[in-house]
Amino acid sequence: MSLLPPRLSQLAAALADVRQQAAEYGIAPSALWRRALWLRRHRGFGLQLALREGLLDPRLPRHVLESTIPQHRLRELQRRVNPRGREALTEDKALFYSYCEALGLPVPKWLAVIGPVAGHDRDGQPLVGRDEWVAFIEQKLPERFIVKPAFGYYGQGVRAIDKQGAVLQQHDGRQLSAVQLVDELRTPGTFRKHVFQQRVWPHPEVAQLSGSAALQTSRMVTLVRDGGEVHVNHASLKLARARNVIDNLHGGRTGNIAARIDLATGRLAEGWRFNGRSALVRADTHPDSGRPLRGFQVPHWFEAMALVRRAALLFLPSRCLGWDIGFTADGPVIVETNMYWDPTNLTAIDLSAAPGEASIGDLLRELREIGARGPVRAGA
């Protein structure tokens, strides 16, 4: 426990972070401080956020830094191009999966929705009391399934479960009964509604690259321009560590890796990981498999590009969305869509466009131009 006052403790931690990061970059701490002060003054980034997003990397040129944007400022732009009246279609996964299925978009099959009082299966059959839910889990669910919060974020609260007789085995090794699972899901807390879903497995080549059996996704950001053209601005592949059931980076808490995807070819460029102090640094290989990241061909890439372009038009009048596309042996599937897609944890990846490619800075300029014409209406 620190004996320093809180502000001095924070300052001491910041100094330690800067020294460690400067050593990793091979530059003097003073040079890193100058970069951090520029980002704070001109782009609105605090020190910890700039560290976490890899923006203090001296290899990122000034024109790249001028394209950066903190989360709260990006949200202002997103609210002007994505109508609030359509928010539930992307943020409520229970509604999102049903909507996608009705449109013929490939998504992992949902099996049931459970809330604190009641719920239903995919056939619309109500499931009310504990006994009905226990019977459903024991008799109707497949041997392997996923439970996730309907309004979840950063992969929190996701459970991968195997049924072993009357015992449910979670991905983290914990064993529980169907009664325990039902009681936990129906207990009021951070997440009030959950979706039961069929587990989907990653494409074998992606699984070999990461050493993980988790479904791993590409974040692909689309913008529907005024003429109806769907522009895919940038994409990255999130790769799970072998022990994880999710691929989200979550500010370095998961240990997962991400790599930019060349849109024209579907091949990976440089990879990124978080070091021990939650700063984004480059990674050449996956730490579990040892396989090189650069040059890896993402399977079904062009099918994924066609899928998001088709889906983006079906989600109008929301103009700019972040899609998480999973790659399976049978092709790409939409795992989720984000109205408020987040550059946090991925900024350095998003900004590392190859020469001649569109950057996130180009996208931000388009969003400002669209937003200047006034908020998009739900009926637009």
C-alpha positions as CSV (number, residue, x, y, z in Angstrom):
1,M,0.0,0.0,0.0
2,S,1.4,3.4,-1.0
3,L,2.1,6.0,1.8
4,L,1.9,8.8,-0.8
5,P,-1.1,11.0,-1.2
6,P,-3.4,9.9,-4.1
7,R,-2.2,12.6,-6.5
8,L,1.5,11.9,-5.8
9,S,0.9,8.2,-6.2
10,Q,-0.7,8.8,-9.6
11,L,2.2,11.0,-10.6
12,A,4.8,8.4,-9.4
13,A,2.9,5.7,-11.4
14,A,2.9,7.9,-14.5
15,L,6.6,8.6,-14.2
16,A,7.2,4.8,-14.0
17,D,5.0,4.2,-17.0
18,V,6.8,6.8,-19.0
19,R,10.3,5.5,-18.1
20,Q,9.3,1.9,-19.0
21,Q,7.7,2.9,-22.3
22,A,10.6,5.2,-23.3
23,A,13.0,2.3,-22.6
24,E,10.9,0.0,-24.8
25,Y,10.8,2.5,-27.6
26,G,14.5,3.3,-27.2
27,I,14.1,7.0,-26.7
28,A,14.7,9.5,-23.9
29,P,11.8,10.0,-21.4
30,S,11.8,13.7,-22.2
31,A,11.0,13.0,-25.8
32,L,8.1,10.8,-24.8
33,W,6.8,13.6,-22.4
34,R,6.9,16.1,-25.2
35,R,4.8,13.8,-27.4
36,A,2.4,13.2,-24.6
37,L,2.0,17.0,-23.9
38,W,1.3,17.6,-27.7
39,L,-1.4,14.9,-27.7
40,R,-3.0,16.4,-24.6
41,R,-3.0,19.9,-25.9
42,H,-4.0,19.3,-29.5
43,R,-6.0,16.1,-29.5
44,G,-7.4,15.8,-26.0
45,F,-5.6,12.6,-24.9
46,G,-4.5,12.1,-21.3
47,L,-1.2,10.3,-20.6
48,Q,-2.7,6.9,-19.7
49,L,-4.9,6.9,-22.7
50,A,-2.1,7.9,-25.0
51,L,0.0,5.1,-23.6
52,R,-2.7,2.5,-23.8
53,E,-3.5,3.4,-27.5
54,G,0.2,3.3,-28.5
55,L,0.2,6.9,-29.6
56,L,3.6,7.6,-27.9
57,D,5.3,5.3,-30.4
58,P,7.9,7.5,-32.1
59,R,7.5,5.7,-35.3
60,L,4.0,7.1,-35.7
61,P,4.4,10.3,-37.8
62,R,2.8,13.7,-36.9
63,H,0.2,13.5,-39.7
64,V,-1.0,10.2,-38.1
65,L,-1.3,11.8,-34.7
66,E,-3.3,14.6,-36.2
67,S,-5.9,12.0,-37.2
68,T,-6.4,10.7,-33.6
69,I,-9.6,11.2,-31.6
70,P,-10.6,10.3,-28.1
71,Q,-13.6,8.2,-27.5
72,H,-15.9,11.0,-26.2
73,R,-15.2,13.2,-29.2
74,L,-15.9,10.3,-31.6
75,R,-19.2,9.6,-29.8
76,E,-20.3,13.1,-30.7
77,L,-19.7,12.4,-34.4
78,Q,-21.4,9.0,-34.3
79,R,-24.5,10.4,-32.7
80,R,-24.9,12.8,-35.6
81,V,-24.7,10.1,-38.3
82,N,-26.5,7.2,-36.4
83,P,-30.0,7.9,-35.2
84,R,-30.7,7.2,-31.6
85,G,-34.0,5.6,-32.5
86,R,-32.1,2.6,-34.1
87,E,-29.8,2.1,-31.2
88,A,-31.6,-1.0,-29.9
89,L,-31.0,-2.9,-33.2
90,T,-27.3,-3.0,-32.5
91,E,-26.9,-2.7,-28.7
92,D,-29.5,-5.3,-27.7
93,K,-28.1,-8.6,-28.9
94,A,-31.4,-10.4,-28.4
95,L,-33.0,-8.1,-30.9
96,F,-30.0,-7.9,-33.1
97,Y,-29.7,-11.6,-33.8
98,S,-33.4,-11.9,-34.6
99,Y,-33.2,-8.9,-36.9
100,C,-30.2,-10.3,-38.7
101,E,-31.9,-13.7,-39.2
102,A,-35.0,-12.1,-40.6
103,L,-32.8,-10.3,-43.1
104,G,-30.9,-13.4,-44.1
105,L,-27.6,-12.3,-42.6
106,P,-25.4,-15.1,-41.2
107,V,-25.1,-14.9,-37.4
108,P,-24.5,-17.5,-34.7
109,K,-27.8,-19.2,-33.9
110,W,-29.5,-17.9,-30.8
111,L,-31.3,-20.4,-28.7
112,A,-33.1,-18.5,-25.9
113,V,-33.3,-15.2,-24.0
114,I,-33.4,-15.0,-20.2
115,G,-34.2,-12.0,-18.1
116,P,-34.6,-11.5,-14.3
117,V,-38.3,-12.6,-14.3
118,A,-38.9,-14.6,-17.5
119,G,-37.7,-15.3,-21.0
120,H,-38.4,-17.4,-24.1
121,D,-36.8,-19.8,-26.5
122,R,-36.2,-19.1,-30.2
123,D,-39.7,-20.6,-31.1
124,G,-41.3,-18.0,-28.8
125,Q,-42.2,-20.4,-26.1
126,P,-42.3,-18.6,-22.7
127,L,-39.9,-19.8,-20.0
128,V,-40.9,-18.4,-16.7
129,G,-39.9,-20.2,-13.5
130,R,-36.7,-21.7,-12.4
131,D,-37.9,-25.3,-13.1
132,E,-38.8,-24.4,-16.7
133,W,-35.4,-22.9,-17.3
134,V,-33.5,-25.8,-15.7
135,A,-35.4,-28.3,-17.9
136,F,-34.6,-26.2,-20.9
137,I,-30.9,-26.1,-20.2
138,E,-30.7,-29.8,-19.3
139,Q,-32.9,-31.1,-22.1
140,K,-33.0,-28.6,-25.0
141,L,-29.6,-26.9,-25.1
142,P,-26.7,-28.5,-27.1
143,E,-23.7,-30.0,-25.3
144,R,-21.7,-26.8,-26.0
145,F,-23.2,-23.4,-25.9
146,I,-22.4,-19.7,-25.2
147,V,-24.2,-17.4,-22.7
148,K,-23.6,-13.7,-23.2
149,P,-25.1,-10.4,-21.9
150,A,-27.6,-8.9,-24.3
151,F,-26.2,-5.5,-23.6
152,G,-22.6,-6.6,-23.0
153,Y,-19.4,-4.8,-23.9
154,Y,-15.6,-5.7,-24.1
155,G,-16.5,-9.4,-23.9
156,Q,-17.4,-9.1,-20.2
157,G,-19.8,-11.7,-18.8
158,V,-19.4,-14.1,-21.7
159,R,-19.4,-17.8,-20.7
160,A,-18.6,-20.9,-22.8
161,I,-20.2,-23.9,-21.3
162,D,-20.0,-27.7,-21.8
163,K,-22.7,-29.9,-20.5
164,Q,-21.3,-33.0,-18.8
165,G,-24.3,-34.9,-17.5
166,A,-25.9,-32.8,-14.8
167,V,-22.7,-30.7,-14.5
168,L,-22.0,-27.5,-16.5
169,Q,-18.3,-26.9,-17.1
170,Q,-17.4,-23.3,-17.7
171,H,-14.4,-22.2,-19.8
172,D,-12.6,-21.0,-16.7
173,G,-12.8,-24.4,-15.1
174,R,-15.7,-23.6,-12.8
175,Q,-18.4,-26.3,-12.4
176,L,-22.0,-25.5,-11.6
177,S,-25.5,-26.9,-11.9
178,A,-28.3,-25.7,-14.2
179,V,-30.0,-24.4,-11.1
180,Q,-26.9,-22.3,-10.2
181,L,-26.6,-20.9,-13.7
182,V,-30.3,-19.9,-13.8
183,D,-30.1,-18.2,-10.4
184,E,-26.9,-16.3,-11.4
185,L,-28.4,-15.1,-14.7
186,R,-31.6,-14.0,-13.1
187,T,-30.0,-12.2,-10.2
188,P,-30.1,-8.4,-10.7
189,G,-26.7,-7.0,-11.5
190,T,-24.7,-5.3,-14.2
191,F,-26.3,-7.4,-17.0
192,R,-30.1,-7.9,-16.7
193,K,-30.7,-10.0,-19.8
194,H,-28.7,-12.8,-21.4
195,V,-28.7,-14.7,-24.7
196,F,-28.1,-18.4,-25.0
197,Q,-26.3,-19.1,-28.3
198,Q,-24.9,-22.0,-30.2
199,R,-21.1,-22.1,-29.9
200,V,-19.4,-21.3,-33.2
201,W,-15.8,-22.5,-33.8
202,P,-13.0,-20.5,-35.5
203,H,-11.7,-21.4,-39.0
204,P,-8.9,-24.0,-38.5
205,E,-6.3,-21.6,-40.0
206,V,-7.2,-18.9,-37.5
207,A,-7.2,-21.4,-34.6
208,Q,-3.7,-22.5,-35.7
209,L,-2.4,-19.0,-35.8
210,S,-3.6,-18.2,-32.3
211,G,-3.7,-21.6,-30.6
212,S,-7.2,-20.7,-29.3
213,A,-10.6,-22.4,-29.9
214,A,-12.4,-19.0,-29.4
215,L,-14.2,-17.5,-32.3
216,Q,-12.0,-14.7,-33.4
217,T,-13.3,-11.7,-35.2
218,S,-12.3,-8.8,-37.4
219,R,-13.5,-5.3,-36.5
220,M,-14.6,-3.7,-39.8
221,V,-15.8,-0.1,-39.9
222,T,-18.2,0.9,-42.7
223,L,-19.6,4.2,-43.8
224,V,-22.6,4.5,-46.2
225,R,-21.9,7.6,-48.3
226,D,-24.6,9.9,-49.7
227,G,-24.9,8.0,-53.0
228,G,-25.4,4.7,-51.3
229,E,-21.8,3.5,-51.7
230,V,-20.6,1.4,-48.7
231,H,-17.0,2.3,-47.9
232,V,-15.0,-0.1,-45.6
233,N,-12.6,2.3,-44.0
234,H,-10.3,0.0,-41.9
235,A,-10.2,-3.5,-40.4
236,S,-8.2,-5.4,-37.8
237,L,-8.2,-9.0,-36.7
238,K,-8.5,-9.7,-33.0
239,L,-6.6,-12.8,-32.0
240,A,-7.3,-14.5,-28.6
241,R,-4.7,-16.0,-26.3
242,A,-5.0,-19.7,-25.9
243,R,-6.7,-19.5,-22.5
244,N,-9.3,-17.0,-23.5
245,V,-12.9,-17.5,-24.7
246,I,-13.1,-13.9,-26.1
247,D,-10.9,-12.0,-28.4
248,N,-11.5,-8.5,-27.1
249,L,-8.4,-6.5,-25.9
250,H,-10.2,-4.6,-23.1
251,G,-7.4,-2.2,-22.4
252,G,-4.8,-5.0,-22.1
253,R,-6.7,-6.9,-19.4
254,T,-7.1,-10.0,-21.6
255,G,-3.6,-10.3,-23.1
256,N,-5.1,-10.7,-26.6
257,I,-3.4,-9.5,-29.8
258,A,-4.7,-7.5,-32.8
259,A,-3.3,-6.9,-36.2
260,R,-4.3,-4.5,-39.1
261,I,-5.8,-6.2,-42.2
262,D,-4.8,-5.0,-45.7
263,L,-8.3,-4.3,-47.1
264,A,-7.2,-5.1,-50.7
265,T,-5.7,-8.5,-50.0
266,G,-7.0,-9.7,-46.6
267,R,-3.4,-10.2,-45.3
268,L,-2.3,-9.2,-41.9
269,A,0.1,-6.3,-41.4
270,E,1.9,-5.6,-38.1
271,G,0.5,-7.0,-34.9
272,W,-0.1,-5.2,-31.6
273,R,-0.2,-6.3,-28.0
274,F,-0.3,-4.7,-24.6
275,N,2.9,-4.8,-22.5
276,G,2.8,-5.3,-18.7
277,R,1.8,-1.6,-18.0
278,S,-1.1,-1.5,-20.5
279,A,0.8,0.3,-23.3
280,L,0.2,-0.8,-26.9
281,V,3.4,-2.1,-28.6
282,R,4.2,-4.1,-31.7
283,A,4.1,-7.9,-31.9
284,D,5.6,-9.9,-34.7
285,T,4.4,-13.3,-33.6
286,H,1.5,-14.7,-31.6
287,P,2.8,-15.4,-28.1
288,D,1.2,-18.9,-27.8
289,S,1.6,-20.4,-31.2
290,G,4.8,-18.6,-32.1
291,R,3.5,-18.1,-35.6
292,P,4.3,-14.9,-37.5
293,L,1.4,-12.4,-37.9
294,R,2.5,-10.4,-40.9
295,G,1.4,-11.9,-44.2
296,F,-1.2,-14.3,-42.7
297,Q,-4.1,-14.6,-45.2
298,V,-7.5,-14.1,-43.4
299,P,-9.8,-16.9,-44.7
300,H,-13.0,-15.9,-46.5
301,W,-11.8,-12.3,-46.5
302,F,-13.6,-11.2,-49.7
303,E,-16.8,-12.9,-48.6
304,A,-16.5,-10.9,-45.3
305,M,-16.1,-7.6,-47.3
306,A,-19.2,-8.4,-49.4
307,L,-21.1,-9.3,-46.2
308,V,-20.5,-6.0,-44.4
309,R,-21.2,-4.0,-47.5
310,R,-24.6,-5.8,-47.8
311,A,-25.3,-5.6,-44.1
312,A,-24.5,-1.9,-43.9
313,L,-27.2,-1.0,-46.4
314,L,-29.7,-3.1,-44.4
315,F,-29.0,-1.2,-41.2
316,L,-29.7,2.2,-42.7
317,P,-30.3,5.0,-41.7
318,S,-27.4,4.2,-39.4
319,R,-24.5,5.4,-41.5
320,C,-21.3,4.4,-39.7
321,L,-21.1,1.1,-37.9
322,G,-18.3,-1.2,-36.5
323,W,-18.9,-4.9,-37.4
324,D,-17.3,-7.8,-35.6
325,I,-17.1,-10.6,-38.2
326,G,-16.1,-14.1,-37.2
327,F,-14.3,-16.5,-39.5
328,T,-15.5,-20.1,-39.6
329,A,-14.8,-23.1,-41.8
330,D,-18.2,-22.4,-43.5
331,G,-17.6,-18.7,-44.1
332,P,-17.9,-15.4,-42.2
333,V,-20.6,-14.7,-39.6
334,I,-21.7,-11.4,-38.0
335,V,-21.0,-11.7,-34.2
336,E,-22.1,-8.2,-33.4
337,T,-22.5,-4.7,-34.7
338,N,-21.6,-1.5,-32.8
339,M,-23.3,1.8,-33.4
340,Y,-20.7,3.4,-31.1
341,W,-17.6,1.5,-32.4
342,D,-14.7,2.4,-30.3
343,P,-11.2,3.3,-31.3
344,T,-10.0,2.8,-27.8
345,N,-7.5,0.0,-27.5
346,L,-7.1,-0.1,-31.3
347,T,-6.2,3.5,-32.3
348,A,-2.6,2.7,-33.3
349,I,-3.8,-0.3,-35.3
350,D,-6.5,1.8,-37.0
351,L,-4.1,4.5,-37.8
352,S,-1.3,2.3,-39.3
353,A,-2.7,2.4,-42.8
354,A,-0.5,1.4,-45.7
355,P,0.5,4.2,-48.1
356,G,-2.4,5.0,-50.4
357,E,-5.0,3.5,-48.1
358,A,-7.8,5.5,-46.4
359,S,-7.1,6.2,-42.8
360,I,-9.3,6.8,-39.8
361,G,-8.5,10.5,-40.3
362,D,-10.2,10.4,-43.7
363,L,-13.2,8.8,-42.1
364,L,-13.4,11.4,-39.4
365,R,-13.5,14.2,-42.0
366,E,-16.4,12.5,-43.8
367,L,-18.3,12.1,-40.5
368,R,-17.8,15.8,-39.7
369,E,-19.1,16.7,-43.2
370,I,-22.2,14.5,-42.8
371,G,-22.8,15.6,-39.2
372,A,-22.6,19.3,-40.3
373,R,-25.8,18.8,-42.3
374,G,-27.7,17.9,-39.1
375,P,-28.5,14.8,-37.1
376,V,-29.8,11.8,-39.1
377,R,-33.4,11.0,-38.4
378,A,-34.8,7.5,-37.8
379,G,-37.1,7.8,-40.8
380,A,-34.4,9.3,-43.1
